[in-house]
Amino acid sequence: MKTLIKTGLVMVALYVLIPDWCRAQDGADHEANPMDALVQVLGGTEDAQLQADILRGMSEALKGSRKVTMPAGWEAVAEQLSRSTDATVRELAQSLSVTFGSEQAFEVLRRQVADGSASPEGRRAALNTLLEARDPRLATLLPGLIRDPALRSPALRAMAAYEDPAIPRAILTVYAELSGPEKRDALNTLTARAAFARQLLDAVKTERVPARDLTAELVRQLRRFEDPEINARVSELWGIARTS
């Protein structure tokens, strides 16, 4: 009976109280965090299925929320859950730690991404989590990752999210070594930002990047910046007909 009551209270918190609380936070109305009680339940049970259900429900309830306040006691419970024998519990707990802005969780993910001995699948998942969380320190890792075949393509795509002058330089350094699909990822990123595009155009002019590698759509993308300097250089390299 106690288990049924506890489970019922958990469900109320997950599907009623947390969404209401999140809406209140958006309106700057500070209320007690209903997840505090859930964290206590997580820390007080060794039932992996119950832990997974609670963590899964919390993740669903918090989807779309930003700047979520970390519940009281979460760091200690997250450390406990990280040692669970259940992989789902470990992964969900880590994902929630990122949602709560735990620097410890971010650092664990950064180490995982950089660890060449870890599984490629796990490293790609960690990279995606950091990207979705807009980790500002990810930008410093990405230039090194494009030299790693296991992460090269996702790293090339991820670079488009960061305005860092080191990124286009790193891409252009390895461009000649890339496969066809990887070159497409590289060019999509290099045409995603005006600052990147200028370095790309320098490389095209000096033939480090063959002009023929840029499709008509990518050339049109360059013109969409509506930057007079970029437009002039595009016309110089491809002419008007290339973008029509």
Beta strands, then each sheet from edge to edge (+ up, - down):
end
